[in-house]
């Protein structure tokens, strides 16, 4: 039985998506759960899975088209089935193609080999329409953000596909164009206008909404990191050669997830005036990508091992940096961590990612003077700041959360209990 595939909703603020590439052509067989298309949202290029098995009967949306969520984009039918599109799609059914007009009696048909005006071949050397070019999603986005004409760029990928290196080469050509040189005595740095990417627009919209509508408050705690860093070193020595290497962030994801078991009010959302405490603990990890940030989600992190967390987060981060992800990688977080420790940042605060109740901003682990048993010695410390929605929680609960988190960070044996 035929099924209709619709433009999916991949976020509570998503209104439309752009179909950038059909992975499966019309007539090609497809299994349920197999990737059938790639769509671009404000956040990333996302792979869309087939919702049925059979063959792709009809593409309803062309590559490059943007359509609202819920719009039918394809029909999947059983092999040999001829579904009634009008009955299946209703008002959204595509118009039937009109039959070619008959040649009136007494007129002479066009001579063979002479194309009709509307089908005449394009002049030699003119670029093909961009919608028909083979372009990788990342290359298409880069071209749009830099105002490049894809029709004027030659592709070096398989089958002439335009890929990232082709866009980079085109940008170098643009940069090498002759420019006016100011007199030696004059220092002049011309202004430039940089287009705002869809991702940056989405981040701006979400953060303005969060700061205007969510009453934030902030609590900072400083943690001793000596035991955690020593444990990480020992574990990585045992994992050498396995392809897995634990990061400090992997320990933090597990520690935060276990702490949230004891503080369900911070693993929550405010929905229609009621606090919904989520059953799953899904930790979002902010990842820097070109022109912005994306959050990859480690689902049910409290029940996973450090090794599982490390492998999953690393792989998801790699894919989002390449601009190609699945929707489950970036949606569904119930609490987020923003870690700038790798940039040697000591302390910062983060904006809550709606509809979550809180986010933890993590700085770098540093060697500093510490006092032990009345004596000054050298130790490792790290500062972390919790941003909390004051409609859901208060300072006392936030402080207790950070204290409990210390039990796992400062005694990492607890992470395996």
Secondary structure, DSSP 8 states (H G I E B T S, - for coil): --EEEE----STT--EEEEEEESS-TT-EE-TTSEEEEEE-SS-EEEEE-SS-EEEEEE-S-TT-EEETT-EEEEEE-TT----HHHHHGGG------------TT-----TT---GGG----TT----GGGS-B-HHHHHHHHHHT--GGG----SGGG-B-HHHHHHHHHHHHTS------TT------------HHHHHHHHHHHHHHHHS-EEEEEEEEE-HHHHHHHHHHHHHHTTTT----HHHHHHHHHHHHHHH-GGGSEEEETTEEEE-SS--EEEEEEETTEEEEEEETTGGGS-HHHHHHHHHHHHHHHHTTEEEHHHHS--SEEEEE-GGGT---------TTBSEEEEE---EEEEEEETTEEEEEEEEEEEEEEETTT--HHHHHHHHHHHHHHHSSGGGGG-
